[in-house]
């Protein structure tokens, strides 16, 4: 995985959302940001909950994606096409398969970045600018919420237990 942008490799747990993005060459930052903000708003999700933008490595150098990540204040992480191709997605497409070698970029990147137990909250959506075909797609996944220290299912060290030493 290639991390581009701010360089925050391990996003904070209080930012559990990952936005997977796919893009055509030359996509504008306005088109990417507009799509991401619209999708988040329609789903009732806050941009402040986004931990990273995720895409395929072949598109991780696109200026529109880099600038969108910068505007959101998150890293842009590029994942290998082979890793994305191994992720089962609900809306596969021949277009990215022919272009970059995976049947899904936005959904697969979101799910892969969310990690094991991640949940797809918003399926792939395509931008719809007036007068031309859309050049961006995005999907949103949520990382699993880790149990906090002391909650059921998680053992605390013996020194913290009241019965320690007995």
C-alpha positions in Angstrom: 0.0 0.0 0.0 1.3 3.4 -0.9 0.2 6.3 1.5 0.2 9.7 -0.1 -0.8 13.0 1.4 -0.6 13.8 5.1 1.1 10.6 5.9 -1.2 9.6 8.8 -0.8 5.8 8.4 -2.9 4.9 11.4 -6.0 7.0 11.5 -7.6 7.6 14.9 -10.3 5.2 16.0 -12.8 8.1 16.3 -12.6 8.5 12.5 -14.1 5.2 11.4 -15.1 6.0 7.8 -13.2 5.2 4.7 -14.1 6.6 1.3 -13.1 4.5 -1.6 -12.7 6.5 -4.8 -12.2 5.6 -8.4 -11.3 8.2 -11.1 -10.7 8.7 -14.7 -7.5 10.4 -15.8 -7.7 14.2 -15.3 -10.6 14.2 -12.8 -11.0 17.5 -11.1 -10.8 18.0 -7.4 -14.2 19.8 -7.6 -15.8 16.7 -9.1 -14.3 14.4 -6.5 -15.0 16.6 -3.5 -18.5 17.3 -4.8 -19.3 13.6 -5.1 -17.8 12.7 -1.7 -19.6 15.5 0.2 -22.9 14.7 -1.5 -22.7 11.0 -0.8 -21.7 11.6 2.8 -24.5 14.2 3.3 -27.2 11.9 1.8 -26.1 9.1 4.1 -26.2 11.4 7.1 -22.4 11.0 7.6 -20.0 13.8 8.6 -16.8 14.5 6.6 -15.1 14.8 9.9 -15.6 11.0 10.4 -13.5 10.2 7.3 -10.1 8.6 8.1 -8.8 8.2 4.6 -9.5 8.2 0.9 -8.6 4.8 -0.7 -8.0 4.0 -4.3 -6.1 1.8 -6.6 -2.3 2.4 -6.8 -2.5 3.2 -10.5 -4.7 6.3 -9.7 -3.1 7.4 -6.5 -1.1 10.1 -8.3 -4.2 11.8 -9.8 -4.1 15.4 -8.9 -7.9 15.6 -8.3 -7.7 12.7 -5.8 -4.6 14.1 -4.0 -6.2 17.5 -3.7 -9.5 16.0 -2.5 -7.6 14.1 0.3 -5.8 17.3 1.2 -9.0 19.3 1.4 -10.6 16.6 3.6 -7.4 16.5 5.8 -6.9 12.8 5.3 -4.3 10.6 3.5 -4.9 9.1 0.1 -3.9 5.5 0.2 -3.3 3.5 -2.9 -3.8 -0.3 -2.9 -2.5 -2.8 -5.4 -5.1 -3.8 -8.1 -4.5 -7.5 -7.2 -5.5 -6.8 -3.6 -8.7 -4.9 -4.8 -9.5 -7.7 -7.2 -9.6 -10.2 -4.3 -12.4 -8.2 -2.6 -15.9 -9.2 -3.4 -18.0 -6.1 -4.4 -21.7 -5.8 -5.0 -21.3 -3.7 -8.2 -18.5 -5.1 -10.3 -17.8 -3.3 -13.6 -15.8 -4.2 -16.8 -14.6 -0.6 -17.1 -12.1 -0.6 -14.2 -11.3 -4.3 -14.9 -10.0 -3.2 -18.4 -8.4 -0.1 -17.2 -6.6 -1.1 -14.0 -7.2 -4.9 -13.5 -9.9 -5.0 -10.9 -13.7 -5.2 -11.3 -14.2 -2.6 -8.6 -12.2 0.3 -7.3 -14.4 2.5 -5.0 -16.2 -0.4 -3.2 -13.1 -2.6 -3.1 -10.8 0.1 -1.8 -13.3 1.2 0.8 -13.8 -2.4 2.1 -10.1 -3.2 2.0 -9.1 0.0 3.8 -11.8 -0.6 6.4 -10.2 -3.9 7.3 -11.6 -7.2 8.5 -15.1 -6.7 9.8 -15.6 -3.5 7.8 -19.0 -2.7 6.6 -20.0 -1.1 3.3 -22.4 1.7 4.2 -22.8 3.3 0.8 -22.4 1.4 -2.4 -20.6 2.8 -5.4 -22.0 6.1 -6.7 -20.9 7.9 -9.8 -20.5 11.6 -10.2 -23.0 13.2 -12.6 -21.7 16.5 -13.9 -23.9 18.4 -16.4 -23.1 17.8 -20.1 -20.6 15.0 -19.8 -20.1 11.6 -18.3 -18.9 11.4 -14.7 -15.2 10.9 -14.0 -15.4 9.8 -10.4 -17.0 7.1 -8.2 -17.0 6.7 -4.5 -18.2 4.3 -1.8 -18.2 4.5 1.9 -17.2 1.8 4.4 -17.0 1.8 8.2 -14.2 0.3 10.1 -15.2 -2.1 12.9 -15.4 -0.5 16.3 -12.8 -1.9 18.7 -13.9 -2.7 22.2 -12.6 -0.2 24.7 -10.4 -1.4 27.6 -12.4 -3.1 30.3 -15.4 -4.0 28.1 -16.8 -7.5 27.8 -14.8 -9.8 25.6 -11.5 -8.1 26.3 -9.2 -9.2 29.2 -7.4 -6.7 31.2 -3.9 -7.3 32.6 -3.8 -9.2 35.9 -2.4 -6.1 37.7 -5.6 -4.2 36.9 -8.0 -6.9 38.2 -9.3 -6.6 41.8 -8.5 -10.3 42.3 -4.9 -10.0 41.0 -2.4 -11.8 43.3 -5.0 -14.0 45.0 
